């Protein structure tokens, strides 16, 4: 049984009427996660991910694994350190700098032999170098789709928004290799369809827009955003034709829409938090690093490449940012650390003996409910009142809260208070109806009004 009294959850206690001046706390999600003991600051732009949030991270990883493997992607682990020589070969080391210096956001380290290595924000060079070591690869072995979920690094000048813009973060990066541009484009469509399914499953409203290829290179890219006022990207939609783009593509916003030639007054704008990005890189890296395919005619040619990232820790923080209130966390339902919280009677109360046995019965029966297995926590801090623990459970945002209290002691089965934070309802139900109501919420979360999804198709 998961017991809250045993969870390491060092909440940030702020005394009543205290004046807090912390310029480092720059977003709602960061404030809530600090207050609820989900994260703790380690340094400028770095955080400890604490046990409750770690459960959410593992859930996000598992969900991503399912969707990546549905398109035939295989998981691997690449070294965190990449030789700077590979970055020089690809041409990404030194744009706007001397040939011996990395771009300003790259973290570097030098070993005892004077060799420079990059703590990578992405691993295009590393994965392409791996393919190059076995090149040329027969066309029969393609497509090859390889991904990892690992720590990435970016030397942010001004880290902010907690996990949404940190120096160290967890990211999923998928790299695909195909024999020609047509196959590469087919892979691109398949991965984007998997992204659509993944974000629909998570349940936070999202927008898909055309993106700027930037320093990554390549020919096509799309970004996935959670619309939010704290978002650092401006998303533009042409109301005449519906196309959506990051405003970076427009440069001067007085430009016409490239699709229908609409004027700037036909554009609608909103802020967004980027949580994923997809690129067709073509042979930008494979040609430079020698990753080739042996075609049916017996001649080698550079592989066509794509890369696809999802910020795992950013995804969770952004979901909390979008769904939560100022004082209470609301989780994307699939990512909640625990989906059900059971609150026990207070120690020494008259209902403790009578209602206590219902706690074990409720816990054991809920374990058999689909979506609840291993996802139930019991708030057994029975030195606290039920009211205080209910307040804490609401602040932490457990989607479903079941109170076993005085009503259970006096009228038996018709006695369980069910607080459904998904749809905002509070009801007193029988034992059987409590199980049924929780099952109904968890069996099809995409239909729940509290976790709306928004899928936006875009043109390329």
NUSE-58813 format. One record per residue (C-alpha): residue in one letter; x, y negated, z. Coordinates in steps of 0.2 Angstrom, whole numbers, plus 5000, padded with zeros to 4 digits. Layout:
<rs>
aXYZ;...
</rs>
This chain:
<rs>
x500050005000;x500749834995;x500649725011;x500849535010;x501649535027;x503149625019;x503349515004;x504849395003;x503949234999;x504849085007;x503548945003;x504048765003;x503148695018;x502748505016;x502148435033;x500448335032;x500548155028;x502448175023;x503048065009;x504048174997;x505148084984;x505948224974;x506348164956;x506848344952;x505048404953;x504448354936;x502948464932;x501448534940;x501948714938;x503648684945;x502848604961;x501648744963;x502948884961;x504048804973;x502648784986;x502048954984;x503749044986;x503849104968;x505549014964;x506848924974;x508048804967;x509848864965;x510648724957;x510448594944;x509348684931;x509548854939;x508248944949;x508049104960;x506649204953;x505849274969;x504849444971;x503049384967;x503649294951;x504749444947;x503249554945;x502549424933;x504149424923;x504149624922;x502349614916;x502849494902;x504249604897;x503149754897;x501849664886;x503249604874;x503949774873;x502249854868;x502049724854;x503749734847;x503749914847;x502049914838;x503049844823;x504449964824;x505749854833;x507049944844;x507649874860;x509549854863;x510749744874;x512049634866;x513449554876;x513149394885;x514849334879;x515049304860;x516749264853;x516849084847;x517749144832;x516049214826;x515249054829;x516548964818;x516349094804;x514449064804;x514748874803;x513748834819;x515248794830;x515848614826;x514348524818;x514748344823;x516248394833;x518048454831;x518348624825;x518948674842;x517448614852;x515748684853;x514048584851;x513648494868;x512248614873;x513348764872;x514048844887;x515848904885;x517149004895;x518949034891;x519749204897;x521549224904;x522249244886;x521549074881;x520149154870;x518549054870;x516849134872;x515149074870;x513749104883;x512449114870;x510749024869;x510449144854;x511349294847;x511249284828;x513149294826;x513349444838;x511949554830;x512549514813;x514349554817;x513649724824;x512849754807;x514449704798;x515449834807;x514449974798;x514149884782;x513749924768;x512150004775;x511150114762;x509550024757;x508650184763;x508950134781;x507949974780;x507049874787;x508049864803;x507249774818;x508249754834;x507749654849;x508349614867;x507649534882;x509149444891;x509749294900;x510149144889;x511148984892;x510948804887;x511948664895;x510448544896;x510948364899;x509348334909;x508548494915;x506748464920;x505048554922;x505748694932;x505848854922;x505148764906;x506848684903;x508248764913;x510048794910;x509848984912;x508249074906;x507549234900;x507149254882;x506649394870;x507549384853;x507149494839;x508249504823;x507749584807;x508649644792;x507949684775;x508649724758;x507849574748;x506849414751;x505149494747;x505449624760;x506049494772;x504449394770;x503449544773;x504349574789;x504049394794;x502149414791;x502149574802;x503049494816;x501949334816;x500449444816;x501149534831;x501449364840;x499649314836;x499049474845;x500249454859;x499749274863;x497949314861;x498149454874;x499049334886;x497449224885;x498249044886;x497648934872;x498948924859;x499348834842;x500448894828;x501248764818;x502548744804;x504248704812;x505948634807;x507348764804;x508648634811;x510348704815;x509748884814;x509648864795;x508548964784;x507048924773;x505448954784;x504948934802;x503448934813;x503248884832;x502048934845;x501448804857;x500348794872;x499548624871;x499948524886;x500248344891;x501948384898;x502448464881;x503948384873;x503448414855;x502248314846;x501048424835;x500248354820;x498648414811;x498048354794;x496148344797;x495848344778;x496648514774;x496948584792;x498848614790;x499848594807;x501648554809;x502848494822;x503048304819;x504948334816;x504548394799;x503748234794;x505248124800;x504247964796;x502447984801;x501847864788;x502248004775;x500848094766;x500348274770;x501348384758;x499848494755;x498348374751;x499248204751;x498248144766;x498847984773;x499447954791;x497747904797;x497148074793;x498348154806;x497848214823;x499248234836;x499448324852;x500848374864;x501348554865;x502548664875;x503548774863;x503548954869;x504049054853;x504849024837;x505049124821;x506349094807;x506749164790;x508649144789;x508949224772;x510849264771;x511449114781;x512349224794;x512449394784;x513449314770;x514649224782;x514949374793;x514949514780;x513349614784;x512849694768;x511649824760;x512149954747;x510749934734;x510150084723;x511350024709;x512750054720;x513249874723;x513249784740;x512349624743;x512049514759;x510649564770;x509149454771;x508849414790;x507549344801;x507549294820;x506049284832;x506149214850;x505049204865;x505549114880;x504949234894;x505149134909;x504548974900;x503049074894;x502549104912;x502848934918;x501948854903;x500448964906;x500348904924;x500548724919;x499048744907;x497848844917;x498148774935;x497448634945;x498448514956;x498448624971;x498048794966;x498948914953;x497948994940;x498849134931;x498649214913;x497649364919;x498949494912;x500349404920;x499649384938;x500849464951;x499449554959;x497649554951;x496649594967;x497049524985;x496049614999;x495949515015;x495749615031;x494849565047;x495749455060;x496649555074;x495649555090;x494049505082;x492449605086;x492349655068;x494149735067;x493649905073;x492049915063;x492649845046;x494449905047;x494150075039;x493349985024;x495049915020;x495850085016;x494250145007;x494249984996;x496049994992;x496050174988;x494550164977;x495150014968;x496750104963;x495650214952;x494950064943;x495750024926;x496849874927;x497049894946;x498350034947;x499749964958;x499049784956;x498249764973;x498949674988;x498249675005;x498449515015;x498749605032;x499349445041;x497949485054;x498549355066;x497849225054;x496049185052;x495149245036;x494849065031;x496649025032;x497149185022;x495749145009;x496548965007;x498249045004;x497549174992;x496749034981;x498248934981;x499349074975;x497949114962;x497549304964;x496249314951;x495049424962;x494949414981;x493949534992;x493649485010;x493249635022;x492549535037;x491149515049;x489849555036;x490549725033;x490549755051;x488749715054;x487849775038;x489049905031;x489149925013;x488149765008;x489549665015;x491049615004;x491449434998;x492149434981;x492949274975;x493249274957;x494449144952;x494349194934;x492549124932;x492449024948;x491049134956;x490849184974;x489649334978;x489249454992;x489149624985;x488949804990;x490449924990;x489950004973;x489549834965;x491249764971;x492149894961;x491049874946;x491249684946;x493149694947;x493149834933;x492149724922;x493349574924;x494949684921;x494249794907;x494149654894;x495049494900;x495049414883;x493149394884;x493249304901;x492749124900;x494149074912;x495549134900;x495049064883;x496149104868;x496348994853;x497149064838;x497548934824;x498048994807;x499248884797;x499848874779;x501648884775;
</rs>
